[in-house]
């Protein structure tokens, strides 16, 4: 089964073309380092204030996402993307999935309507941070939470590659850092937006800031979101509620206390669980309409997250500062799911097998993070240092309510409307998952000025990691294991000119695994390493950033089934004392190589853009390509233009996202094994906004305007349809 037009693989000889594109891009605008005629100089922002501004709509002054040291993108020796508040507003990016699906080098797929997986360089993204403090990934996917509402955040920072210095355990993919909105305003400010979109998608957002004392030393900010929408998929709807509140208090000239709380709840109805049947019983493809669903009218998957945090920051006259953050997070889920599998008869629509599931889940995470950073002098030169310690405990529990041993037949699937009888689930639940994970770490990183043009960033993190693990689906016994890894960080930056720098870096990360070998011992954690080299540019007083990164990312000590034969049994080895559990061995050699080319910022007054082009090749230990369901090449582009003069109330924009072909894993059909290929996909989006008055604007966003029909694949042979053409109208008020 194929879709139109095959993509062409990018060869190594195209790297010079990338360099040429990167080096000539700034020439499209005014002379570097100077403001445009009639324009304004770039605004210098204080370190704790959001770096984005009206003069830097798609760019930031600095970020600490990679090392905790406040560095410009040109000074950061890793591949980094920052999605600003202005860009999120322009593109109407409402969730983390919306943002990441428009980020250079990031790709997402889903098992169903509620379980989304993000990847970078072919590896799953499992590191999520809030203001640089690590949070928890989603237990059902092992990836970051796609439902997080962007209304709470001023910007979202994505650091690709191995990020163990700040993230701790994880894959060598990327780390997503959510930078919260702050109560910075000493005057009353308010904004609200009301939007209506395709499939009865209604959303309201309010954002209010106000001083709580006459001198403005105590300030508050609250953000509220309500959304209710249906879908192009039959039966599916989702209600979404979110609230965020924070207070900033100046306890002294150099002391800032921040308190915050957020709440997020999603309530989907008629959600799917897994994919739909792909083949009929005679082996022909089903080719369902895009609105196909296997959900029932009683299925749901409710999720809730609640967070409280307190942060204290102390600045000193010598340039040093100390920041400590205490966080408590509660999360939970309540779900009733339905799934069908098999091969329906092409005439009668019968022959599918039903499966139902009912469970609840809960979790808590407590974390404490403290670090200090500032300058120091050594050998007559000025350097920077950050030292810190962090600790967290994550508890997760899951319970299942048993379903009846037999379920009614699904009947003719051609007439499926979701009115399947809800099973009589058990009244009491059984524990299926109980996991407690403790992490404690100390880390340090320094930026050494070796020469006026040459900087070295070196860091080290030592982690104590321990888990008490029970999951009935992987093993029927609880066990405890721990590891104490140390991971390094090294980066070298050389300033070629005031606008250009060359860099190289080496980073690591580790990820514990629960597999046991033939001796009954836990395998060592997987290790990830990223080597990056490239060039970066900072143009027009920081209003435009460019970067070309070449990377070599590897993952070693990956658990696979031990295929050797036990001479005592004549069968493959099992874990001692657990005859039903196959033994595992660690294998080295998973390798991803490629490039990421990116430009973001302001080319001219009123003209903003973000352009990203990425490509990788992922191979297993035997040198064969793996995970072909993830497209190898991605192009992400978006631009907005606000003309000057008589048309200055109008903003126009749009973008094109392109991905190369992807191929599903081999799939069993009634007539044999086959593979599904999705050829390259082009998605077009548009923006039109009109500033009716100083405080009122009307905005129109459109997505997939070519109405491209395409599949999204996963590693299990599931697939689902991408979202058809859709649009949203938004009314924005500011006071």
C-alpha positions in Angstrom: 0.0 0.0 0.0 1.6 3.3 -1.1 0.9 7.0 -1.3 2.1 9.3 -4.0 5.5 10.5 -4.8 8.7 9.1 -3.4 11.3 11.3 -1.7 14.9 11.5 -2.6 17.6 10.7 0.0 20.0 13.5 0.9 23.6 12.5 0.2 26.7 13.7 2.0 27.7 15.8 -1.1 24.8 18.1 -0.2 26.5 19.4 3.0 28.3 22.2 1.1 24.9 23.3 -0.2 23.7 23.5 3.4 26.8 25.6 4.3 26.1 27.9 1.4 22.5 28.3 2.4 23.4 29.2 5.9 26.1 31.6 5.1 24.1 33.5 2.5 20.8 33.7 4.3 21.6 36.9 6.3 22.3 38.7 3.1 18.6 38.7 2.4 18.1 41.5 4.9 20.0 44.6 6.0 23.8 44.8 6.8 24.6 42.7 9.8 25.0 44.4 13.2 23.0 47.5 12.1 19.3 48.4 12.6 17.2 48.7 9.5 16.5 52.2 8.2 13.9 53.8 10.4 14.1 50.9 12.8 15.0 50.6 16.4 18.0 49.1 18.2 17.5 45.7 19.8 16.3 45.8 23.4 18.6 44.4 26.1 16.6 42.3 28.5 17.3 41.5 32.2 18.4 37.9 32.9 15.1 36.9 34.6 12.8 38.5 32.2 11.5 36.7 29.1 14.0 37.2 26.3 11.4 37.5 23.6 10.1 41.0 22.9 8.3 43.0 20.2 11.7 43.7 18.7 12.7 40.0 18.8 9.5 38.1 17.9 11.1 34.8 16.9 14.4 35.1 18.7 15.7 35.2 22.3 18.6 36.9 23.9 19.9 33.9 25.9 19.0 30.5 27.2 20.2 28.3 30.0 18.5 25.1 28.7 21.8 23.2 27.8 24.1 24.0 30.8 22.3 26.3 33.3 24.7 29.0 32.2 22.9 31.9 30.5 24.3 31.8 26.9 23.2 33.1 23.6 22.4 30.5 21.0 25.7 31.3 19.3 27.6 30.6 22.5 25.8 27.2 23.1 27.7 24.2 21.7 24.6 22.1 21.0 21.7 22.1 18.6 19.0 24.3 20.2 15.6 25.6 19.1 13.6 28.2 21.0 9.9 28.6 20.1 8.8 32.1 21.4 5.5 33.2 22.7 5.0 35.4 19.5 5.5 32.4 17.2 3.1 30.2 19.2 0.5 33.0 18.9 1.1 33.4 15.2 0.7 29.7 14.4 -2.0 29.1 17.0 0.1 26.4 18.7 -2.0 25.3 21.6 -0.3 22.2 23.0 3.2 20.8 23.2 2.4 18.5 20.3 1.5 21.6 18.2 4.9 23.1 19.1 7.0 20.1 18.6 5.3 19.2 15.3 6.6 22.5 14.0 10.1 22.2 15.5 13.3 21.4 13.5 14.2 17.8 13.8 11.2 16.7 15.9 8.6 14.1 14.7 5.6 12.7 16.4 3.4 9.6 15.9 0.6 8.1 18.0 -0.7 4.7 19.0 -4.3 6.2 19.2 -6.0 9.5 20.0 -4.4 9.8 23.5 -0.9 8.3 23.3 1.6 10.4 21.4 5.3 9.7 21.1 7.9 12.3 20.1 11.3 11.5 18.5 14.5 13.3 17.6 17.3 11.8 15.6 15.3 8.5 15.6 15.2 8.2 19.5 12.2 8.7 21.7 12.1 12.1 23.6 11.6 11.3 27.3 13.0 14.4 29.0 10.7 17.2 30.0 11.8 20.1 32.2 9.9 23.0 33.7 12.2 26.1 34.1 15.1 23.7 33.8 13.9 21.4 36.6 13.2 17.8 35.3 9.6 16.5 35.3 8.2 13.0 34.6 7.4 11.5 31.2 4.1 9.8 30.4 4.1 6.2 31.7 1.9 4.9 28.9 4.2 6.1 26.2 7.6 6.7 27.8 7.6 10.1 26.1 6.7 13.7 27.0 3.1 14.8 27.7 1.4 16.1 24.5 -1.6 17.6 26.3 0.4 20.4 28.1 -1.2 23.7 27.3 1.1 26.4 25.9 -0.9 29.2 27.4 1.2 28.8 30.6 4.6 29.4 28.9 6.5 32.3 27.5 8.7 30.1 25.4 9.6 26.4 24.8 13.3 25.4 24.4 14.4 22.2 22.7 17.9 20.9 23.1 18.7 18.0 20.8 21.1 15.2 21.4 22.2 13.7 24.7 21.3 16.0 27.6 22.4 14.1 30.7 24.1 17.1 32.4 20.7 18.6 33.4 18.1 16.0 32.5 19.6 13.0 34.3 18.3 9.7 32.9 16.9 9.5 29.4 17.5 8.8 25.7 20.0 10.7 23.4 17.1 12.4 21.6 16.2 15.8 23.0 15.1 17.7 26.2 12.0 19.9 26.2 12.2 22.8 28.6 9.0 24.7 29.3 9.7 28.3 30.5 6.8 29.5 32.6 5.1 33.0 32.4 6.1 35.2 35.3 4.3 37.9 37.3 6.7 40.6 36.0 4.2 43.5 35.4 3.9 46.3 38.0 0.8 47.6 36.3 -2.5 45.9 35.5 -2.5 44.0 32.2 -5.0 41.6 30.7 -5.5 39.8 27.5 -8.1 37.3 26.4 -8.7 35.3 23.2 -11.8 33.5 22.0 -11.5 31.1 19.1 -13.8 28.8 17.0 -12.4 26.1 14.7 -13.3 23.2 12.5 -15.3 20.4 14.0 -16.9 22.6 16.7 -13.6 23.5 18.4 -14.2 26.3 20.9 -11.5 27.7 23.1 -11.2 30.6 25.5 -8.0 31.9 27.2 -7.5 34.7 29.7 -4.2 36.1 31.0 -4.2 38.7 33.7 -1.3 40.4 35.5 -1.7 42.8 38.5 0.4 44.3 41.3 -0.8 43.2 44.8 0.9 46.1 46.6 1.0 49.8 45.8 4.7 49.7 45.2 4.4 46.7 42.9 6.9 44.6 44.9 4.3 41.8 45.1 2.7 40.9 41.8 0.4 38.2 40.6 -0.5 36.6 37.2 -3.2 34.1 36.4 -3.9 32.2 33.2 -7.1 30.3 32.5 -8.1 28.0 29.6 -11.3 26.2 28.6 -11.6 24.3 25.4 -14.3 21.9 24.1 -13.9 20.3 20.7 -15.0 17.5 18.5 -13.0 15.9 15.7 -12.9 14.7 12.2 -13.0 11.2 13.7 -16.4 9.8 14.5 -17.6 9.9 18.1 -14.5 11.7 19.4 -14.6 14.8 21.5 -12.4 16.4 24.2 -13.0 18.9 27.0 -9.9 20.7 28.3 -9.5 22.8 31.4 -6.3 24.5 32.6 -5.4 27.1 35.2 -2.1 28.7 36.2 -1.4 31.2 38.9 1.8 32.7 40.1 3.0 35.4 42.6 6.3 37.2 42.5 7.5 39.0 45.7 10.5 41.2 45.9 11.8 40.4 49.4 14.6 42.8 49.0 16.6 44.5 46.2 18.2 41.2 45.2 15.8 38.6 46.6 12.9 37.2 44.6 10.3 34.7 45.8 8.0 33.0 43.3 5.1 30.8 44.2 3.0 29.0 41.6 0.2 26.5 41.0 -1.1 24.9 37.8 -3.9 22.5 37.0 -4.6 20.7 33.8 -7.4 18.3 33.1 -8.4 16.6 29.8 -11.6 14.6 29.3 -11.7 12.9 26.0 -14.8 10.9 25.0 -15.2 8.3 22.3 -11.4 8.0 22.1 -9.6 5.2 20.2 -7.3 2.6 21.7 -4.8 1.4 19.1 -5.5 1.3 15.4 -8.3 0.2 13.1 -8.2 -3.0 10.9 -5.9 -2.6 8.0 -6.9 -5.6 5.8 -10.0 -7.6 5.0 -10.1 -11.3 5.4 -9.3 -11.8 1.7 -6.0 -9.8 2.2 -7.2 -6.6 0.4 -6.6 -3.2 2.1 -9.5 -1.8 4.0 -8.9 1.9 2.9 -11.4 3.3 5.4 -12.7 6.9 5.3 -10.7 9.3 7.4 -13.4 9.6 10.0 -13.1 5.8 10.8 -13.1 4.9 14.5 -13.1 1.7 16.6 -14.2 3.6 19.7 -17.4 3.2 21.6 -19.8 5.8 23.0 -18.7 4.9 26.5 -14.9 4.9 26.1 -12.9 7.7 27.8 -9.4 8.5 29.0 -9.4 11.3 31.5 -6.1 12.8 32.7 -5.3 15.3 35.4 -2.0 17.0 36.5 -1.7 19.4 39.4 1.6 21.2 40.4 2.7 23.5 43.2 6.1 25.1 43.2 8.1 27.6 45.1 11.3 29.3 43.9 13.7 31.6 45.8 16.4 33.5 43.9 19.1 35.5 45.6 21.5 37.8 43.7 24.8 39.1 45.0 26.7 42.2 44.2 29.6 40.1 42.8 27.5 38.8 40.0 26.7 35.5 41.6 23.2 34.2 42.2 21.5 31.2 43.9 18.2 29.7 42.9 16.3 26.9 44.6 13.1 25.3 43.5 10.8 23.0 45.4 8.1 21.2 43.4 5.2 18.9 44.2 3.2 17.3 41.3 0.2 15.0 41.4 -1.2 13.3 38.3 -3.7 10.7 37.6 -5.9 9.0 35.0 -9.2 7.3 34.8 -9.9 5.3 31.6 -12.3 2.9 30.0 -11.0 1.6 26.6 -12.2 -0.6 23.7 -10.3 -2.2 20.9 -11.0 -4.5 18.0 -8.6 -6.6 16.1 -8.6 -9.2 13.3 -9.7 -9.1 9.6 -13.3 -8.3 8.8 -15.1 -10.0 6.0 -15.2 -7.6 3.0 -18.9 -8.3 2.4 -20.5 -8.8 5.8 -18.1 -6.7 7.9 -18.0 -9.5 10.5 -15.1 -11.3 12.1 -13.5 -8.8 14.5 -12.5 -9.7 18.0 -13.4 -7.2 20.8 -11.3 -6.3 23.8 -12.2 -4.0 26.7 -10.1 -2.4 29.5 -10.8 -0.4 32.6 -8.2 1.1 34.9 -7.1 4.0 37.1 -3.6 5.4 37.6 -2.1 7.9 40.0 1.3 9.4 40.7 3.3 12.0 42.7 6.6 13.6 42.1 8.5 15.7 44.6 11.7 17.4 43.7 14.2 19.9 45.1 16.7 21.7 42.9 19.3 24.2 44.0 22.1 25.8 42.0 24.5 28.8 42.0 26.1 30.5 39.1 28.4 33.4 38.6 31.7 34.7 37.3 35.2 34.0 38.6 38.7 34.9 37.6 41.6 32.6 36.8 45.0 33.2 35.2 43.9 36.8 34.5 40.8 35.9 32.6 37.1 36.0 33.6 35.1 32.7 33.5 31.7 31.5 34.6 30.7 28.6 36.8 27.4 26.8 37.8 27.2 24.2 40.5 24.1 22.5 41.7 22.3 19.6 43.3 19.0 18.1 42.6 16.8 15.3 44.0 13.4 13.8 43.2 11.1 10.9 44.1 8.5 9.7 41.6 5.8 7.3 42.6 3.4 5.7 40.1 0.6 3.3 40.7 -1.9 1.6 38.4 -5.0 -0.5 39.0 -7.1 -2.6 36.6 -10.8 -3.6 36.9 -11.2 -7.0 35.3 -13.4 -7.3 32.2 -15.7 -10.3 31.6 -14.1 -13.3 30.1 -16.2 -13.0 27.0 -17.6 -10.0 25.2 -20.5 -9.7 22.6 -19.7 -10.0 18.9 -19.0 -6.7 17.2 -21.3 -7.5 14.3 -21.1 -5.7 10.9 -18.2 -3.3 11.2 -19.5 -1.4 8.2 -22.4 -0.2 10.4 -20.2 0.6 13.4 -21.6 3.6 15.3 -20.0 3.0 18.7 -23.2 1.7 20.4 -21.5 -1.4 21.7 -22.7 -2.4 25.2 -20.4 -1.4 28.0 -18.9 -4.5 29.8 -19.7 -5.2 33.4 -16.2 -4.4 34.8 -15.3 -5.7 38.3 -16.2 -3.5 41.2 -12.8 -3.7 42.8 -9.4 -3.1 41.2 -6.2 -5.1 41.2 -2.7 -3.5 41.5 -0.8 -3.8 38.2 1.9 -1.2 38.5 3.8 0.1 41.5 7.0 2.0 40.7 9.1 4.3 42.9 12.1 6.0 41.4 14.6 8.1 43.3 17.2 10.3 41.7 19.8 12.5 43.4 22.6 14.3 41.6 25.3 16.9 41.9 26.6 18.7 38.8 28.9 21.4 37.8 29.7 23.2 34.5 32.2 26.0 33.8 32.7 28.2 30.8 36.4 28.9 30.5 37.7 31.8 28.5 40.8 30.3 27.0 41.3 33.2 24.7 39.3 36.2 23.5 37.8 34.1 20.7 38.0 30.6 22.3 35.7 29.3 25.0 35.5 25.9 26.6 32.5 24.6 28.4 33.1 21.5 30.6 30.8 19.8 33.0 30.1 16.7 35.0 27.1 15.1 36.6 27.0 12.3 39.2 23.7 10.6 39.8 22.4 8.1 42.3 19.4 6.4 40.7 17.2 3.7 42.4 13.9 2.1 41.5 11.5 -0.2 43.3 9.6 -1.7 40.4 6.6 -3.8 39.9 4.7 -4.1 36.6 2.6 -7.2 36.1 2.8 -6.9 32.3 6.6 -7.2 32.3 7.1 -9.5 35.3 5.1 -10.8 38.2 7.6 -9.9 40.9 8.8 -6.7 42.4 12.5 -5.9 42.4 14.9 -3.1 43.4 17.9 -2.0 41.4 20.2 1.0 41.4 23.0 2.7 39.4 25.4 5.5 40.1 26.6 6.8 36.7 28.7 9.9 36.0 28.2 11.7 32.7 30.5 14.4 31.2 29.8 17.4 29.1 32.3 19.2 26.9 31.9 22.0 24.3 34.3 24.2 22.4 33.3 27.5 20.8 35.5 29.6 18.5 34.4 33.0 17.4 35.2 33.3 13.7 33.9 36.8 13.5 31.6 38.9 15.7 28.7 37.3 13.9 29.9 33.7 13.4 31.2 30.9 15.7 32.3 27.4 15.1 31.6 24.8 17.8 32.0 21.1 18.7 30.6 19.2 21.7 30.5 15.9 23.3 27.5 15.0 25.6 26.3 11.8 27.3 23.1 10.5 28.9 22.1 7.2 30.6 18.8 5.3 30.9 18.3 2.4 33.4 16.5 -0.7 32.1 14.7 -3.5 33.9 16.1 -6.4 31.8 17.9 -9.3 33.5 20.6 -11.5 32.1 21.0 -15.3 32.2 22.7 -14.9 35.7 19.7 -13.0 37.1 21.6 -9.7 37.2 20.3 -6.4 35.9 21.8 -5.1 32.7 23.7 -1.9 33.0 21.9 1.3 31.8 21.8 2.1 28.2 24.2 4.9 27.4 23.8 7.7 24.8 26.5 9.8 23.4 26.3 12.8 21.0 29.1 14.4 19.1 28.2 17.6 17.3 30.1 20.1 15.2 28.8 23.1 13.4 28.6 26.8 12.9 26.3 29.4 14.4 25.4 32.9 13.5 23.9 35.9 15.4 22.8 38.7 13.2 21.2 42.2 13.4 22.0 42.7 17.1 20.5 39.3 18.0 17.3 39.5 16.0 18.3 36.6 13.8 20.0 33.3 14.7 21.3 30.7 12.3 22.9 27.3 12.9 24.2 24.3 11.0 24.8 21.2 13.2 26.4 17.9 12.1 25.8 15.1 14.6 26.8 11.6 15.4 24.5 10.2 18.1 24.9 6.6 19.5 23.1 4.4 21.9 24.9 1.4 23.5 24.1 -1.4 26.0 20.6 -1.8 24.6 18.8 -4.9 25.9 17.8 -7.6 23.4 16.7 -11.2 23.9 19.5 -13.6 24.6 19.3 -15.9 21.6 21.8 -18.5 22.7 20.6 -22.0 23.7 20.9 -23.2 27.2 22.5 -26.7 26.9 20.6 -27.9 30.0 17.2 -27.2 28.5 17.7 -27.1 24.8 15.9 -23.7 24.7 17.0 -20.1 24.8 18.2 -18.9 28.2 15.7 -17.7 30.8 16.2 -15.7 34.0 17.1 -18.1 36.9 14.0 -18.8 39.0 11.7 -17.2 36.4 11.3 -19.8 33.6 8.7 -17.6 31.8 11.1 -14.6 31.6 13.6 -14.7 28.7 17.1 -13.6 29.5 18.5 -10.5 27.9 21.9 -9.3 26.7 23.3 -5.8 26.0 24.1 -4.8 22.5 26.1 -1.8 21.3 25.9 0.0 18.0 22.7 1.9 17.5 23.8 5.0 15.6 22.2 8.1 14.1 24.1 10.5 11.9 22.8 13.6 10.1 22.5 17.4 10.1 20.1 20.1 11.4 20.0 23.5 9.6 18.0 26.3 11.2 17.3 30.0 11.0 14.9 31.9 13.2 14.3 35.5 14.0 13.7 38.8 12.1 15.0 39.3 8.6 13.6 42.9 8.3 11.3 45.1 10.3 8.0 43.3 10.4 9.3 40.1 8.7 9.8 37.1 10.9 10.6 33.6 10.0 11.6 30.2 11.3 13.2 27.7 8.9 14.5 24.2 9.7 15.9 21.3 7.6 17.0 18.1 9.3 18.1 14.7 8.1 19.4 11.6 9.8 20.2 8.0 9.1 19.6 5.5 11.9 21.2 2.1 11.9 21.2 -0.9 14.3 24.2 -2.9 15.4 24.2 -4.9 12.2 24.3 -1.7 10.0 20.8 -2.1 8.8 18.4 0.8 8.8 15.9 0.7 11.7 12.7 2.5 12.8 11.8 3.4 9.2 8.4 4.5 10.4 10.1 7.7 11.4 10.7 10.0 8.3 14.4 10.6 7.8 14.1 14.2 6.4 11.9 17.0 7.8 11.5 20.6 6.6 9.7 23.0 9.0 9.1 26.6 7.7 7.0 29.4 8.9 7.0 33.2 8.3 4.9 36.2 9.2 5.0 39.6 7.6 3.6 42.9 9.0 4.0 45.5 6.2 4.8 49.1 7.2 2.9 52.2 6.3 -0.8 52.1 5.3 -1.1 48.3 5.6 0.6 48.1 9.1 -2.6 46.8 10.7 -2.4 43.6 8.6 -0.2 40.6 9.3 0.1 37.8 6.7 2.0 34.5 7.1 2.2 30.8 6.5 4.4 27.9 6.3 5.2 24.6 4.7 6.1 21.4 6.6 7.5 18.5 4.5 8.5 15.0 5.5 10.1 12.2 3.5 8.6 8.8 3.2 8.1 6.4 6.1 7.7 2.6 6.2 5.8 0.5 8.7 7.2 -2.6 10.2 6.1 -5.9 8.5 2.5 -6.6 9.1 0.7 -9.9 9.2 -2.2 -10.2 6.7 -4.5 -13.2 5.9 -2.4 -13.8 2.7 1.1 -13.2 4.1 3.4 -10.5 5.4 3.4 -7.0 3.9 4.6 -3.5 4.6 2.9 -0.2 4.4 4.7 2.8 3.0 3.6 6.4 3.4 5.3 8.6 0.8 6.4 12.1 1.4 3.9 14.5 2.9 3.5 18.3 2.3 1.4 20.3 4.8 0.6 24.0 4.1 -0.6 26.5 6.7 -1.6 30.2 6.5 -2.1 33.1 8.8 -4.0 36.4 8.4 -4.5 38.9 11.3 -6.0 42.3 11.3 -5.5 44.8 14.1 -8.9 46.4 14.3 -8.0 48.7 17.1 -5.0 49.0 19.4 -6.6 46.5 21.7 -8.6 44.3 19.3 -7.4 41.9 16.6 -9.0 39.2 14.4 -6.9 36.2 13.3 -7.4 33.4 10.9 -5.3 30.2 10.9 -5.5 27.4 8.4 -3.7 24.0 8.4 -3.2 21.3 5.8 -4.8 23.6 3.3 -4.1 21.1 0.5 -6.2 18.6 2.4 -3.5 16.0 2.1 -4.6 12.5 3.0 -1.8 10.5 4.7 -1.0 7.9 7.3 1.0 8.2 10.5 2.8 4.9 11.3 4.3 3.4 14.5 6.6 0.6 15.6 3.8 -1.9 16.1 2.2 -1.7 12.6 -0.6 0.6 13.8 -1.5 3.6 11.8 -4.0 6.5 11.8 -5.0 9.3 9.5 -3.4 12.8 9.7 -5.8 15.7 10.4 -7.6 17.0 7.2 -7.8 20.6 6.2 -9.0 22.8 9.1 -9.1 26.4 10.2 -9.5 28.6 13.3 -10.8 32.1 13.8 -9.6 33.9 16.9 -10.6 37.2 18.5 -7.8 38.7 20.7 -8.4 41.5 23.3 -5.7 43.3 25.2 -6.2 45.9 28.0 
